[in-house]
Amino acid sequence: MIYNSKKLFLADKSKDWKNIGLWALRLQYTTENPRECVQVLERYLDRGPYEPNDYTRGLYYREVE
């Protein structure tokens, strides 16, 4: 697995991944503290406003050949 120096953040795009039929996901934490882990989880459950300061979308919203 290759990690980026920026956090991968897609919680605000939940409509996109729900529309393609995705019903489960795995959150992997690396440097987050316990409070931030809870905030991230809450955001993915559409229950909170969390958004990291610096993040990436990975290749999910780019045209990759």
C-alpha positions as CSV (number, residue, x, y, z in Angstrom):
1,M,0.0,0.0,0.0
2,I,1.3,3.5,-0.9
3,Y,0.4,6.4,1.4
4,N,0.2,10.0,0.4
5,S,1.4,12.8,2.8
6,K,-2.1,14.2,2.5
7,K,-5.2,12.6,3.9
8,L,-7.6,10.9,1.5
9,F,-10.9,12.5,2.1
10,L,-14.2,11.6,0.4
11,A,-16.7,12.0,3.1
12,D,-18.2,15.0,1.5
13,K,-18.7,13.0,-1.7
14,S,-21.0,10.4,-0.1
15,K,-23.7,10.9,-2.7
16,D,-21.3,9.9,-5.4
17,W,-20.1,6.6,-3.8
18,K,-23.6,5.7,-2.6
19,N,-25.0,6.2,-6.2
20,I,-22.6,3.6,-7.5
21,G,-23.9,1.1,-5.0
22,L,-21.1,1.2,-2.5
23,W,-22.6,0.2,0.9
24,A,-19.4,-0.3,3.0
25,L,-16.0,1.2,3.4
26,R,-12.9,0.8,5.5
27,L,-11.3,3.7,7.3
28,Q,-7.6,3.4,7.9
29,Y,-6.1,5.9,10.4
30,T,-2.4,6.7,10.4
31,T,-1.5,9.8,12.4
32,E,-4.9,10.9,13.7
33,N,-5.5,11.2,17.4
34,P,-8.5,9.4,19.0
35,R,-10.7,12.5,18.9
36,E,-10.0,13.1,15.2
37,C,-10.8,9.4,14.5
38,V,-14.2,9.9,16.0
39,Q,-14.8,13.1,14.0
40,V,-13.8,11.4,10.8
41,L,-16.2,8.5,11.4
42,E,-19.0,10.9,12.3
43,R,-18.5,12.7,9.0
44,Y,-18.6,9.5,7.0
45,L,-21.8,8.7,8.8
46,D,-23.2,12.2,7.8
47,R,-23.3,13.3,11.4
48,G,-20.6,15.9,11.7
49,P,-18.9,18.8,10.0
50,Y,-15.3,17.5,10.1
51,E,-13.0,18.4,7.1
52,P,-9.2,18.0,7.2
53,N,-7.1,21.1,6.6
54,D,-5.1,19.6,3.8
55,Y,-6.4,16.6,1.8
56,T,-6.4,14.8,-1.5
57,R,-9.1,13.0,-3.5
58,G,-6.5,10.5,-4.7
59,L,-7.2,9.4,-8.2
60,Y,-10.9,9.1,-7.7
61,Y,-11.8,12.4,-9.4
62,R,-9.2,12.4,-12.1
63,E,-9.2,10.8,-15.5
64,V,-6.4,8.2,-15.2
65,E,-5.3,6.2,-18.2
